[in-house]
Amino acid sequence: MNPESLPNQELQAQYPSALEADLIYISAALLARGEMLATAESCTGGLIAAACTDLAGSSQWFERGFVSYSNAAKTELLGVPAALIDTHGAVSEPVVRAMAEGALAHSQAQVSVAVTGVAGPSGGSEAKPVGTVWFGWSVGGATHSEMQCFGGGRAAVRAATVQHALAQLRAWLDSTKKSG
């Protein structure tokens, strides 16, 4: 069975967890494309990579995960310029885009997802309240980004971040299907 060919309703019926359904789809899409995934995570501390590798057979499509929790790690592991972090802050669109692109540059992957945010309970500001998360995806040669603000405590913010990161990765993979 090819999960990529199932309509969303059938996929949800077979895989009751939306996260599991997204992962099955991502797996099939990456395998069909002959591509690998890398993650670059700050506020989730590796939870996206863990969700990916929970799926049996993920070594065929998951290349590596970077946990770049500190600003220094973002610079050292992913090549995010320190000046970019100093200018915009770690939780910003320019930084998450650099993280997504850095994950590709520092791996053998062709697709990446990156997240940086304020999971709480402290660390927020008026401009970037607790729950603010920036997402970046590099898919099909283009980098996309968006910001979300999630409610709830630290665990809820991190769980919502994992879910959204993978749901949107699925959408980006679907919108950039390779033909042939």
N, C-alpha and C positions, 0 to 999 in steps of 0.2 A: 504494500500500500504506500502511496506517495501522499503524505499529509499536505504538500503544497497544492495538490489538485482537489482537495476537499473544500467544499463551501464552508464558510465560517461557522454556520449552525452545526454542521456535521462534526467539524473539528471540535467545537465546544462540547458536543454531546459525548464524543469519544474521550476527550481530555477535559474533565470538569474544571480544572483550574485554568483560569485565563493565562496565568504565567506559563503553565506547562504547555498549553496550546501554542502560545507565542514561541516558546523554545523549540517545539517540534517543527513549527513552520520555519523558523530561522535556520535550524539544522538542515532541513530539506533544501531550503533556498541556497544556503552556502554550499552544500554538497553539489547541487545542480550547477552552480556557477563555477565550481572548482576554486572557491575562495575560502580564506581563513579569517577568523575574528580575533581582534585584540581589544581589551578593555583598559581604560585609564580611569581610575576611581580615586576620589578624595573622600567625600562625606560618607560613602557606602563602605569604605574599607575592604573592598574585595567581595562584597555580597553579589554583585552582578556576575563576576567570574565564578563564584561558588554556585550560583543558580545554573549557569551554563554547564558547568562540569558535573552537576547533579544528574544530568541526562547521560545515560549510557551511550557510549560511542562518540562523545564530544571531542575526543582527541582527533577525530577526522576533520573537524571544522573549527575548533577553538585553539588558537595558537598560543596566546599568553595573556596574562593580566598584570597590569601595573597598579600597585597601590601607592599613590603619590599623595599621602595625607598632608605632609608639610610642604611649605613653599620651596624649600631646598630640594625635596624629592621631585617636585614638578620640574624643576630646572635640571637636576642631575639625571633623572630617569627618562624624561620626555623631551628635554631640550626647550622647555618653556623659558623664554628670556626673563630674567629677574626684573628687568626694567618694565616688562609688560605687567608683571604681578604688582610691582611698586606703583605703577600708574593707574591700573584699573582695579586692583584687588584680586585675590585668589578666586573669589566668587563673582565671575564676570564673563561676559560673552567672549571677549578676546582671549581670555585664558582657557576657557573650555574648548574653543576652536583650536588653539595651539596644542592642547592636550590630545584632542582627537587626531590631529595631524601628526603629532609627536609619537603617538602609539603606532602609527603606520611606519613612520621613519625609523623607529627603533625595534621593529619586529619584522617577521616575514608575512604578516597579515595584509589583506587588501581591504578589509572593512574594520571600522572601529567604532566604539561607543565610549564617550567620556562624560563624567559627571563631577561637579564641584558645587558645594552648597553649604548651608548652615543648618545642621540637623538639630541643634539645640542640646540641652535646654538654654544654654547661654551662647554668646557669640554673635547674636543678631544686632542689628542697628535699625534706625528708622529707614534708611535706604535699602537695607538688605535684612529684613526681619527673619527670625527663625522660621524655617520651612522653605526659604528661597533656595532653589536649585537651578543651576545652569546645566543644560545638556548639549552635547555635541556628537554628531554622527558623521563619519566619513564613509560614504558609500558611492560606488560608481564614479569615482574621481572627483566628487564634490563634497564639501563639508557643509553641514546644516547645523543650526543651533536654535535653541529656544530656552525660555525661562519659565519655570512653574513655581508656584508657592503653595506648599502643602500644609495642612493643619495637623494638629495632634502632637504627640510627644516625639522624642528622638526615634524610637523604634518605628512609629507610624510614618515619619518623614522618610526614613531610610527604606522601608518596605515600599512606599509609594514611588520612591525614586527608582528602585529596581524595576518595578512593574512598568512604569512609564518609559524608562530607558529601553526596555526590551519590546514593549508594544510599538513604540515609534521606530525602533530598528526594523521590526517586522514590516511596518508600513513603508519605510524607505526601501527595503529590499524588494517589496512588492511593486513599488512605483518605478524601480530601475531594473526590472527583469531583463536578463539578457536573452535575446532571441537566438534560435538556431540550435 
